[in-house]
Amino acid sequence: MKPTSILGRYLTRQILFNFFAVLLMVLSVIMLFEVVELLRRTSGREDVSFWFVLELAITKMPKTIEMVFPFVVMIASMVTFWKLSKSNEFVIMRAAGVSIWGFLLPVLVTTFLIGVINVTLVNPVAANMYDLYETLEYRLKTRNPKAVLFSDKGLWIREAIDENNVMVLQAKSLRQEKGELLLRGVTILEMDRHSQPGRRIEAYVGTLKDGFFDLRDVRIFRAGHPTEVKNSLKYKTVLDIERIKENFVEPESISFWDLPDTIHFYEMSGFSAQRHRLRYLSLLVSPFLLCAMVLVAAVFALRPNNRRGGVMFLIVGGISTGFIVYFLTQLVYAFGINGYIPVGLAVSTPALIATLISVSVLLHLEDG
């Protein structure tokens, strides 16, 4: 069956309607719990308004939705297939000579396009909104409505100088060589606990070694003072290479379109980009994983005879299988991050296994 045929367009409308309906319900539930939790956290805070709480919940929601997106697709597919079976539309289509694969093709094509849109359009928006959420969360903790939380677009590192001051270091490029970290285009900004800037240090190059940043071609800026120019400056720090690795930005906070440049940046710097590569490949594979969830839903919800009962068992079985697929996905991803298996194999295995098992069961049902 062609997706552009009359029956194909009908199935496309059905899956889209149920997808948006389930997504709206999930959004409402998540929003409700987020607002209640934030109101509990901010109770007694006169400086926090309800609109700030609402803004905080809204900016965090896209990232939460991304985690449950496969379940939304699977539940929407189960609802679609169950309705078509209950109304005997599936039986009529089969009697008209439409195979189960022709029936599933429009749904799979629509789901794949939803996955592509999610990766290319929704994911960048979710990443930007999560950056805003982290800034708002930082303002909530510091009780400073003008505080800024810096994000990692090259290398951004925060370090506490003392209990009242912090240092933020930014480097446009860095490279690890023989136990030393070489930085280029270094900017160090010292701020007080209210995130107000005090001194800014700019250096052309720098080296991290033995608890010091050895900076060269240095300029020091202070408000109300002339610019100081020095050939070199040793800046004390408690940072080392391992702590800098730990402070690299989380892959989930980077847009799909920015991940290739970030991976290249880390690899050129001599650091491991395993987590970022796995994140990028998992986003590329995610449309296929959504199609696998549709096939899993078809196994449990697509039945030519709706009078055999056991509807609750099928629903529970489908949802449980979805959770098992999600758990195995995270487990295999962990193996990929730690280097036990290749990253490409780690991201493709869950979708491939779920697809093969579902296709095998559907072939058995089709022949039966």
Solvent accessible surface area in square Angstrom, and as a share of the most:
residue,aa,sasa,rsa
1,M,59,0.26
2,K,148,0.63
3,P,45,0.28
4,T,101,0.59
5,S,41,0.27
6,I,138,0.70
7,L,53,0.27
8,G,0,0.00
9,R,117,0.43
10,Y,57,0.22
11,L,0,0.00
12,T,32,0.19
13,R,140,0.51
14,Q,48,0.21
15,I,4,0.02
16,L,58,0.29
17,F,139,0.58
18,N,5,0.02
19,F,10,0.04
20,F,120,0.50
21,A,37,0.29
22,V,9,0.05
23,L,31,0.15
24,L,118,0.59
25,M,119,0.53
26,V,34,0.20
27,L,50,0.25
28,S,61,0.39
29,V,81,0.46
30,I,23,0.12
31,M,38,0.17
32,L,114,0.57
33,F,138,0.58
34,E,28,0.12
35,V,20,0.12
36,V,87,0.50
37,E,73,0.33
38,L,6,0.03
39,L,78,0.39
40,R,153,0.56
41,R,98,0.36
42,T,12,0.07
43,S,84,0.54
44,G,82,0.78
45,R,46,0.17
46,E,175,0.79
47,D,91,0.47
48,V,24,0.14
49,S,60,0.39
50,F,103,0.43
51,W,185,0.65
52,F,45,0.19
53,V,2,0.01
54,L,42,0.21
55,E,75,0.33
56,L,1,0.00
57,A,0,0.00
58,I,71,0.36
59,T,6,0.03
60,K,60,0.26
61,M,30,0.13
62,P,27,0.17
63,K,23,0.10
64,T,31,0.18
65,I,15,0.08
66,E,33,0.15
67,M,119,0.53
68,V,44,0.25
69,F,16,0.07
70,P,23,0.15
71,F,24,0.10
72,V,2,0.01
73,V,4,0.03
74,M,0,0.00
75,I,59,0.30
76,A,0,0.00
77,S,0,0.00
78,M,14,0.06
79,V,48,0.28
80,T,1,0.00
81,F,0,0.00
82,W,80,0.28
83,K,87,0.37
84,L,1,0.01
85,S,1,0.01
86,K,116,0.49
87,S,61,0.39
88,N,77,0.39
89,E,48,0.22
90,F,2,0.01
91,V,59,0.34
92,I,115,0.58
93,M,12,0.05
94,R,79,0.29
95,A,90,0.70
96,A,82,0.64
97,G,68,0.65
98,V,30,0.17
99,S,46,0.30
100,I,7,0.04
101,W,83,0.29
102,G,9,0.09
103,F,0,0.00
104,L,0,0.00
105,L,74,0.37
106,P,0,0.00
107,V,0,0.00
108,L,38,0.19
109,V,54,0.31
110,T,11,0.06
111,T,1,0.01
112,F,65,0.27
113,L,100,0.50
114,I,21,0.11
115,G,0,0.00
116,V,54,0.31
117,I,91,0.46
118,N,16,0.08
119,V,7,0.04
120,T,35,0.20
121,L,113,0.56
122,V,70,0.40
123,N,3,0.01
124,P,20,0.13
125,V,85,0.49
126,A,1,0.01
127,A,3,0.02
128,N,96,0.49
129,M,48,0.21
130,Y,49,0.19
131,D,34,0.18
132,L,79,0.39
133,Y,21,0.08
134,E,60,0.27
135,T,22,0.13
136,L,6,0.03
137,E,23,0.10
138,Y,36,0.14
139,R,69,0.25
140,L,9,0.04
141,K,142,0.60
142,T,38,0.22
143,R,149,0.55
144,N,15,0.08
145,P,105,0.66
146,K,159,0.67
147,A,0,0.00
148,V,77,0.44
149,L,48,0.24
150,F,53,0.22
151,S,40,0.26
152,D,29,0.15
153,K,155,0.65
154,G,13,0.12
155,L,0,0.00
156,W,62,0.22
157,I,1,0.01
158,R,77,0.28
159,E,21,0.09
160,A,71,0.55
161,I,81,0.41
162,D,72,0.37
163,E,158,0.71
164,N,71,0.37
165,N,53,0.27
166,V,30,0.17
167,M,0,0.00
168,V,1,0.00
169,L,1,0.00
170,Q,29,0.13
171,A,0,0.00
172,K,149,0.63
173,S,45,0.29
174,L,9,0.05
175,R,100,0.36
176,Q,57,0.25
177,E,82,0.37
178,K,206,0.87
179,G,58,0.56
180,E,46,0.21
181,L,0,0.00
182,L,63,0.31
183,L,5,0.03
184,R,121,0.44
185,G,19,0.19
186,V,2,0.01
187,T,36,0.21
188,I,0,0.00
189,L,36,0.18
190,E,31,0.14
191,M,10,0.05
192,D,48,0.25
193,R,149,0.54
194,H,86,0.38
195,S,16,0.10
196,Q,85,0.38
197,P,91,0.58
198,G,49,0.47
199,R,55,0.20
200,R,90,0.33
201,I,1,0.00
202,E,42,0.19
203,A,8,0.06
204,Y,127,0.48
205,V,43,0.25
206,G,3,0.03
207,T,32,0.19
208,L,8,0.04
209,K,110,0.47
210,D,122,0.63
211,G,30,0.29
212,F,78,0.33
213,F,0,0.00
214,D,33,0.17
215,L,0,0.00
216,R,119,0.44
217,D,88,0.46
218,V,0,0.00
219,R,116,0.43
220,I,4,0.02
221,F,51,0.21
222,R,90,0.33
223,A,95,0.74
224,G,87,0.84
225,H,118,0.52
226,P,113,0.71
227,T,65,0.38
228,E,63,0.28
229,V,114,0.65
230,K,81,0.34
231,N,130,0.67
232,S,57,0.37
233,L,37,0.18
234,K,136,0.57
235,Y,21,0.08
236,K,153,0.65
237,T,7,0.04
238,V,93,0.53
239,L,5,0.02
240,D,68,0.35
241,I,25,0.13
242,E,106,0.47
243,R,108,0.39
244,I,0,0.00
245,K,74,0.31
246,E,135,0.61
247,N,64,0.33
248,F,13,0.05
249,V,22,0.13
250,E,88,0.40
251,P,4,0.02
252,E,76,0.34
253,S,12,0.08
254,I,15,0.08
255,S,13,0.09
256,F,14,0.06
257,W,148,0.52
258,D,71,0.37
259,L,0,0.00
260,P,57,0.36
261,D,107,0.55
262,T,23,0.13
263,I,11,0.06
264,H,111,0.50
265,F,41,0.17
266,Y,2,0.01
267,E,83,0.37
268,M,94,0.42
269,S,2,0.01
270,G,46,0.44
271,F,12,0.05
272,S,89,0.58
273,A,7,0.05
274,Q,53,0.23
275,R,83,0.30
276,H,4,0.02
277,R,87,0.32
278,L,11,0.05
279,R,33,0.12
280,Y,50,0.19
281,L,48,0.24
282,S,15,0.10
283,L,11,0.06
284,L,79,0.39
285,V,30,0.17
286,S,23,0.15
287,P,7,0.05
288,F,115,0.48
289,L,27,0.14
290,L,5,0.02
291,C,21,0.13
292,A,0,0.00
293,M,3,0.01
294,V,0,0.00
295,L,10,0.05
296,V,6,0.04
297,A,0,0.00
298,A,0,0.00
299,V,30,0.17
300,F,43,0.18
301,A,8,0.06
302,L,5,0.02
303,R,21,0.08
304,P,75,0.47
305,N,68,0.35
306,N,36,0.18
307,R,221,0.81
308,R,159,0.58
309,G,37,0.35
310,G,47,0.45
311,V,46,0.26
312,M,136,0.61
313,F,152,0.63
314,L,33,0.17
315,I,66,0.33
316,V,81,0.46
317,G,17,0.16
318,G,0,0.00
319,I,60,0.30
320,S,48,0.31
321,T,37,0.22
322,G,0,0.00
323,F,117,0.49
324,I,100,0.51
325,V,18,0.10
326,Y,73,0.28
327,F,129,0.54
328,L,81,0.40
329,T,7,0.04
330,Q,84,0.37
331,L,72,0.36
332,V,24,0.14
333,Y,33,0.13
334,A,42,0.32
335,F,87,0.36
336,G,0,0.00
337,I,69,0.35
338,N,98,0.50
339,G,51,0.49
340,Y,162,0.62
341,I,48,0.24
342,P,92,0.58
343,V,14,0.08
344,G,37,0.36
345,L,95,0.47
346,A,0,0.00
347,V,6,0.03
348,S,41,0.26
349,T,27,0.16
350,P,11,0.07
351,A,8,0.06
352,L,99,0.49
353,I,85,0.43
354,A,9,0.07
355,T,40,0.23
356,L,103,0.51
357,I,106,0.54
358,S,4,0.03
359,V,43,0.25
360,S,66,0.42
361,V,53,0.31
362,L,0,0.00
363,L,82,0.41
364,H,133,0.60
365,L,89,0.44
366,E,47,0.21
367,D,123,0.64
368,G,95,0.91
